[in-house]
Amino acid sequence: MESLKELYNIGMGPSSSHTMGPHKAAEEFNSIYPQAVSFRVTLYGSLAATGKGHLTDFTIKEALQPKPVSVVWQPNIFLPRHPNALLLEALDQAGHVLGAQTVYSVGGGAIRTDENFDMPRQSVYPLHSMEEILEYTSQKKMLLWQYVEECEGPQIWDYLKTVWAAMQDTMARGLAKHGVLPGSLNLERKAARYLQKAETSPRYVRRINNLFAYALACAEENASGAQVVTAPTCGSCGIVPSVCRLLKEVYEFEDLAIIRALATAGLMGNLAKANASISGAEVGCQGEVGVACAMAAAASCQLEGGDNRRIAYAAEMGLEHHLGLTCDPVDGLVQIPCIERNALAASRALDCATYALMSDGEHRVSYDDVLATMMQTGLDMHHDYRETSRGGLARFFKKHLLKLKRKTKSFAHKRKNKK
């Protein structure tokens, strides 16, 4: 498994796979062909199907500026290696191709090419399953965050400090903003209003209302294209930070405790990334919100005193009860149902941690089992339900909008005739 530095990425939303990945690919391609006069970029599969709503064309043009860029959309063509694929072509003055490269945005901002797609990544962690890690840490009598430090070195803590600071900054910005999010849905920002209501809520619901506000703040910032931290993706960026902030406030933890919790959460995300997928275009939202819930559940369980087996149990439940979750962004925007999912998954993460803490840590279904199940479920899922905005809620919401437009048009016509 790779370093947590490859999991927690600080960058611009609204999508790690549709904005961060393509931006990185375009930048690297531009450095290879500085002599290019212009560029042509062809987007395939999910990148094309939801690219406009995810600002894929905008971020590519930004990376290649000031040179002109033509974008070709091919939503019905899926390349065999991954559903998020783009072909970058460098052109000369006459429009002839100087060079080309096919790149795959595989989730969390990571990119691969045909040349390195199947190559093993730089391994930081010698163990590759939760079972192996639990056995090793039991023998060594070490906590999961200590295993992270052993593999990454003490320098990982400075990086995670930066990650936690960025997460807090995103929440602060999101909680201070009002108005409407960009895009066709005219969706109102709700985080500030939820926080205000939380302050006047009865004590027994104040905690959960604060949690909702924190998760919404991150998810709304992401939807507006602002800076967020992938945890493990942009679309699920509100779950881990909101849980960590709430518990920090409730228990008055020092930042060191939160940073150690982020290390353990990252370990769960890393296992998902290495042994399954965190790409919504590949496995649906179970790989984004589901994995984020597992990460947050693990962090919560550790912060509240759980041992390694209870932490692994909490993570397993967080993902298990998101199995089969489709990725169906309405109108290709990371807003409906994505923003609400962050808030509700954060709440579920706390529930999973509480349930695991009540147990003896023993459970029939392991985290490794549920990762394998999640991957197979994603492969079995029709591609319309994997970030193409063609199935599920996206499909029926489009029908609803079409009916509404027809009614509005008919009403306007009748009013005109009456006059």
Protein Blocks (a to p, Z undefined) as FASTA:
>chain_A
ZZfklmmccdddfbfklmmmmmmmmmmmmmmmmmbmbdcdddehjlmmmmmmnommmmmm
mmmpcbdcdddddfkbccfkbmcdcddddddfkopafbdcddddebghiacdfklmmpcc
ddfbfbfcfklmmmmmmmnopafklmmmmmnopmlmmmmmmmmmmmmmmmmmmmmpgcjd
edjkopacfklmmmmmmmmgcfklmmmmmmmmmmmmmmmmmmnopacdddfbfklmmmmm
mmmmmmmmmnopafklmmmmmmmmmmmmmmmmmmmcfbfklnojmlmmmmmmmmmmmmmm
mmnopafklmmmmmmmmmmmmgoiacddehhiafbfmlmmmmmmmmmmmmmmmmmmmmno
iafbdfklmmmmmmmmmmmpcfklnonopgcjllmmmmmmmmmmmmmmmmmmmmmmmZZ
